[in-house]
Amino acid sequence: MRVELLGAYIDALNMDETVERVAGFVQSGRLHRVITLNPEYLYQAQSRQKLLALTNSADLVTPDGTGIVWGCKMAGQPVDERVTGIDLMLYLCARGNYLGWRVFLLGAAPGVAQQAAEKLKQQYPGLVIAGTHHGYFTGNESERIVEEIRKSNSQLLFVALGAPKQEQWIAQHQSRTGVPVAVGVGGSFDVISGRAQRAPEWVQRLKVEWLYRLAKDPARWKRQLVLPKFAWLVLKRYVLKI
């Protein structure tokens, strides 16, 4: 079932159901795009209709973040839980560990994707890391990267270029990579590689992971200003009805 929030259609699936859906995508061999939708992206999409259309043309849209889960509740269309990019990536790698899936990591700073790949191979020895490439490339280099991904014969492509760039890159290039499933995963490689630290579990349970990230990196404050703006949009639309 899909729910609607500020014009975006979101799949009301929990993590286990999401993994099962993606596993079906992989098995089908047909092209599928997965978007892990966060409040920042959805707020941008309110004034950039192409981003909203990109979301609604995806095969699977997960509620990435407490803000999206809260927004769906305010809209009277609750979802079970948040399904973040990094959690989904790790769950899929665990599934690929015993199915021998081939994955490609694209994005982050030079060296980070390779470090993340090494960590994943240690944790999931049955997973095949078919290739990696950093995210610091120009548009002219995309065709070479597409060919590299195509030759890897991967089944899953994780793209960590930040939203909405990663979603736009996937939509433009996935068909030529031949990879059945492409997922935008934001800053996941930095965390998996150990370059960045994720909030402790107790912080995640309190649903204030955004505050932890801000405390660790005060330069994020401009980005975090989007959150109250997003909340106000939701309240106006679904509570105040103005």
Beta strands, then each sheet from edge to edge (+ up, - down):
strand 1: 2-5
strand 2: 8-11
strand 3: 32-37
strand 4: 60-63
strand 5: 102-107
strand 6: 128-133
strand 7: 156-160
strand 8: 181-184
sheet 1: 1+ 2-
sheet 2: 4+ 3+ 8+ 7+ 5+ 6+
end
